[in-house]
């Protein structure tokens, strides 16, 4: 996959809906995008590790991640 695809918000949203851990390939700006990260952790809580630090400290994001996978922390 071309690097440019991982900077495309719509592309990344579709990718994380299918596999939350695809967040690891997303551009940094999208790893800091709350909606993208919420979709990723809803699909796979372990995607939290690829989110921007600010979102790793976001209560709602963390709760969704742990709800999906208790090992997310």
C-alpha positions as CSV (number, residue, x, y, z in Angstrom):
1,X,0.0,0.0,0.0
2,X,1.3,3.4,-0.9
3,X,2.3,5.7,1.9
4,X,-0.1,8.4,0.7
5,X,-3.1,6.1,1.3
6,X,-2.2,6.0,5.0
7,X,-2.5,9.8,5.1
8,X,-6.0,9.7,3.6
9,X,-8.6,9.9,6.4
10,X,-11.3,8.0,4.6
11,X,-9.0,5.2,3.6
12,X,-7.7,4.9,7.2
13,X,-11.2,4.9,8.6
14,X,-12.2,2.0,6.4
15,X,-9.0,0.2,7.2
16,X,-9.4,0.4,11.0
17,X,-13.1,-0.7,10.8
18,X,-11.8,-4.0,9.4
19,X,-8.6,-4.2,11.6
20,X,-8.1,-1.7,14.4
21,X,-4.4,-2.4,14.5
22,X,-4.1,-0.9,11.0
23,X,-3.8,2.3,13.0
24,X,-0.1,1.6,13.3
25,X,0.3,2.4,9.6
26,X,-1.7,5.6,9.6
27,X,0.0,9.0,9.4
28,X,0.8,10.6,12.7
29,X,-2.0,13.2,12.2
30,X,-4.5,10.4,11.9
31,X,-3.2,8.6,14.9
32,X,-4.1,11.8,16.8
33,X,-7.5,12.0,15.2
34,X,-10.1,11.1,17.9
35,X,-12.7,9.7,15.5
36,X,-10.1,7.4,13.8
37,X,-8.7,6.2,17.0
38,X,-12.2,5.5,18.5
39,X,-13.1,3.4,15.5
40,X,-9.8,1.5,15.8
41,X,-10.1,0.7,19.5
42,X,-13.7,-0.3,19.0
43,X,-12.6,-2.9,16.5
44,X,-9.5,-3.9,18.5
45,X,-8.7,-2.5,21.9
46,X,-5.0,-3.2,21.4
47,X,-4.9,-0.5,18.7
48,X,-4.6,1.9,21.7
49,X,-0.8,1.5,21.6
50,X,-0.7,3.1,18.2
51,X,-2.8,6.2,19.1
52,X,-1.1,9.5,19.9
53,X,-0.1,9.9,23.5
54,X,-2.8,12.6,24.1
55,X,-5.5,10.0,23.1
56,X,-3.9,7.3,25.1
57,X,-4.7,9.5,28.1
58,X,-8.3,10.2,26.9
59,X,-10.8,8.6,29.2
60,X,-13.4,7.7,26.6
61,X,-10.8,6.2,24.2
62,X,-9.2,4.2,27.0
63,X,-12.6,2.9,28.2
64,X,-13.6,1.8,24.7
65,X,-10.3,0.1,24.3
66,X,-10.5,-1.8,27.6
67,X,-14.2,-2.7,26.9
68,X,-13.2,-4.3,23.7
69,X,-10.0,-6.0,25.0
70,X,-9.1,-6.0,28.7
71,X,-5.5,-6.4,27.8
72,X,-5.4,-3.0,26.0
73,X,-3.6,-1.3,28.9
